[in-house]
Amino acid sequence: MSRLSILIYHRVLPHPDPLLPSLPDVRQFDRQMSLLKRCFTVLPLGMAVHCLRQQRLPPRAAAVTFDDGYADNAEYALPILQRHGLSATFFIASAYLNGGQMWNDDVIAHARQAGLGPAALDDLLLQLKYLPFEQRLRAARSLVPPHDSKLMLTTSQLQTLAAAGMGIGAHTHRHPILSAMADGEALADIARGKAALEAITQTPVTLFAYPNGKPGVDYHQRHVEMMGGLGFEAAFSTVAGSAYEGSDLLQLPRFTPWERDRPRFLLRLLAQRWHVR
């Protein structure tokens, strides 16, 4: 059975960050992409979905994705991808382009100011994550004073990614937990994000990643059914495992390679290939 491994990243940092030990820096990401290219057939995600649908996946197929739309995706990840001749797809929450900041980054900024460690930060993020959207936003904003943010992509950087041949996918407009919203509000937020990205890139956006991405928790079957009506050809969860020929194209699995050293990174890739969804 042919399988497709889809990796999830969020950020690539210039240097290791003790507060965010799971995020790769440029050196680690470069090594991971080198190993991925050597051991797998890395495809653009749109092509991988097409091959999956046509039951024509090549051996050891893999694809790379990024969620949310951080500026370091263009500044640090893109040059590394280009150096290795690889493509990635970037799932963008459009509300935060051009100076926006997501609620979790307010919490991270507070943790730095307060001298919290990674475990305390994780606990605080978990406490806020499943609050109603506006309540979560107010709680996070109350932790740090107002400030200008350059964490997220600008429109120009997003266009640079698209012009470089990278895939652009939708990730809603405001990155809400879809299951916590009324259906009409969820549909509108998904559609708004798609339309905003299409206006910027002047290209149809046909791939979608569910925010947080746990089925039955962060989204439900009714949200899956929204995908076809909005013109999405494939959608992606955060359920660990690999896709196979016959997987639900609107709930394809992805996984995050947390391991910092190359041997364990490779072991994670190989292990996930036998964990099919």
Secondary structure, 3 states (H helix, E strand, C coil): CCEEEEEEECCCECCCCCCCCCCCEHHHHHHHHHHHHHHCEECCHHHHHHHHHCCCCCCCEEEEEEEECECHHHHHHHHHHHHCCCCEEEEECHHHCCCCCCHHHHHHHHHHHHCCCHHHHHHHHHHHHCCCHHHHHHHHHCCCCCCCCCCECCHHHHHHHHHCCCEEEECCCCCCCHHHCCHHHHHHHHHHHHHHHHHHHCCCCCEEECCCCCECCCECHHHHHHHHHCCCCEEECCCCCEEECCCCCCCECCECCCCCCHHHHHHHHHHHHCCEC
